[in-house]
Amino acid sequence: MLNDTARSDSDMEKKRSSEWPEPAFVE
């Protein structure tokens, strides 16, 4: 179920990539 979230998180993932390589909020 990461259709809409994947698009919005995709941007956050790149910005958070500095904090952690793998987002812990990936369901």
URQUI-V810399 format. One record per residue. N is the residue number from 1. RES is the residue in three letters. PSI is psi in radians with two decimals (999 if undefined). NEAR is the number of other ideal C-beta (glycine too) atoms within 8 Angstrom. Layout:
[[N | RES | PSI | NEAR] [N | RES | PSI | NEAR]]
This chain:
[[1 | MET | 0.69 | 4] [2 | LEU | 1.03 | 7] [3 | ASN | -1.08 | 6] [4 | ASP | -0.66 | 5] [5 | THR | -0.68 | 9] [6 | ALA | -0.67 | 8] [7 | ARG | -0.72 | 7] [8 | SER | -0.64 | 8] [9 | ASP | -0.50 | 12] [10 | SER | -0.66 | 8] [11 | ASP | -0.73 | 7] [12 | MET | -0.63 | 9] [13 | GLU | -0.77 | 9] [14 | LYS | -0.69 | 7] [15 | LYS | -0.65 | 7] [16 | ARG | -0.29 | 9] [17 | SER | -0.45 | 8] [18 | SER | -0.59 | 4] [19 | GLU | -0.85 | 4] [20 | TRP | 2.35 | 7] [21 | PRO | -0.55 | 3] [22 | GLU | 2.04 | 5] [23 | PRO | 2.37 | 9] [24 | ALA | -0.02 | 5] [25 | PHE | 0.49 | 5] [26 | VAL | 1.94 | 7] [27 | GLU | 999 | 5]]
